[in-house]
Every structure is written in structure tokens, then in C-alpha cells.
């Protein structure tokens, strides 16, 4: 199998741009979307003085549209994935929200009749932003 091209489609809340997965390494670049996601989180979860809010294993839905060849025959695959990430919201002035991507999970293949943008937006409305745990400085357990 030879991957010829691929594109990542994020929810519009995170990025209006479709991001190419470029040869030769075919890596998914997530630096800019991570900053955009941090901004979304920061608007949704403002900092609280003397508190840290965190979430582990949150999911960001993305569609990856790929074109590849096997034995000279071309194929197309459009699938929904969930980028897993952790985030921390703190009162640190220079970096109140930090986002770290930790993995990617396959969710499902799209039907040819499905619109990629619509699928990722519907998944975002279901996944959305998780409710973070909140801890006080020095606390060992999350507080409600």
C-alpha cells in the first residue's frame, strides 16, 4: 500500500482549515490546532484563582480523508478518528491552558454519501469539551 495524499479535518471550533498530511513522513501536525483548541478551552473554562482544572483522555474528533494505491489500483478512505488529549487550565499568566495530544483512536469509516465536515461537527457536538476535575493547591483528590 502506498499513501498518496491525506487531509485532516478538525471541527470548525478548532480550525477552519483542512490540514494536509504531507510526504515523505505523512505526519499529522497538531501544533497549530493544539493552540486553537487551548483557546477554545480557555474561553469555555476560565481560570480560577488558586485552582487547577484538568482533564485526562479527552477526545477531539477529526476526519482523515486519504487516497492510496494498492497494486496499482487507487482507493479512497474517509474515516472518523478521535485524537485523545489531556489539558490543564491554571492561573499561570503566560500559559493558562496547556494541551497535550496523547494518541489517536479509530472510530468508524464514513459512507461515501456522508459529508466529512458534517460528520466531524456532529461528533464535536457529542464529544465537546469534557468537564474537568478541579484541584486546589496541594490537594490529593479532585474536589467537586
N, C-alpha and C positions, 0 to 999 in steps of 0.2 A: 504494500500500500504506500502511495506517495501523496502526502498532503500538498495540495496546490495553493490553496488560499483559505483563510478563515477570518471571521469577523466576530467580535463580541458586542452584544447589545445589552446595555445596562438600563435600568429603569430611568425615566426622564428626570426623576428627582435627584439622581446621582450624576447622570451625564446624558446630554442630548446627542452626543457624538457616538458614532459606531467606531469601535477601535479595531484596527487591523491586527491580526496575529501574523507577523512578518517572518519570512525566511531569513536566514537559514535555520534559526533555532525554534521558530514558531512558539515564542513565549507570549503569555498573556501579561501585558504590562498593566500594573494596577496602581502605580504611584499617584497619578492624577485622579483617578476615580476614588482612591482612598482619601485624598484631601477633600474631594467633593462630598463623600459620604460623611466624613468628620464634620463638615459644615452642616449637613442635614441633621446629624445627631446633635450638634451644638445648638441648633435652633429649636429642636424638639425637647432637649433636656438641658436647660440652663444650669450653670454651675451653682452649687450650694456651698456656702462658706462652711469650712471645717468638715465637709463630707466628700466622699469619693463615690461615684456611681460607676458600676461596671457590669458588663455582660460578656459571658464566655459562650462561644459556639453559636453566635447569631448567624443568620443566613441572608445573603444578598442574591436575589435571583438574577441570572443572566441567560441570554440565549447565545449559543455559539453556532454560527452558520458556517459550515465547512464544505469545501469542494476537494475531492480527492480522486485518485485513479488507482485501479487495481487491474493488473494485466492489460493495460491499455484502455480500459473502459472507465469512463467518468461517472462519478457518483456525487450526490449532494446529501448532506445530513444537517438538519436543523434540530438542535436539542436544547432543552432547558436544563440548566445546572444551578446549583446553589453554591456560591462562594461562601465559605464559612469564615467568620472573623470574630475577633474579640475587640471590645472597646472599653476605654476608661474615660470618664468625664471627671475632671478635678478642678480645683480652683487655681491651678498653675496659670499665671497670666500669659506666658509666652506660648503655651501649648495646652489649652484647656481640654481638648479632645484628642485622644490618640486611638488610631485604628490599626489593627494588625491582622492581615489575612492569614488564615491557618490551613486552608485546604479547599477542595472543590468536590462536590458530590453530584453525581448524575441524578437527575430527577426523571426525565422522560424524553422520548423523541416527539417532535411535533409532526402532526399530519400535514401533508402538502397544502391543504386548504387553510391552515392556520396562519394568522398574521403574527410574525415574530414579536413586533412591538406590542401588540395587544396581549400576547401571552405573558411577556415579561412584566407588563404593567399590572395584569391581573394577579400574577404571582407576588409582586411587590405589595399589592393591597392586602394579600393574605399574610405574607411573611411580615411585612412592615418592620418597624423598629421594635425590638423586644423591650420589655420593662426591665430596667437594670436593678441589680441589688445595690443597696446603699450601705456604706460602711462609715463609721466615724473613725477619726484617727486613733490608732492603737486597738481598735475593736477586733475581736477574733471571729465574730459571727456577723452576717448581714443583719441589718435592722429594717423593720418594715416602715 
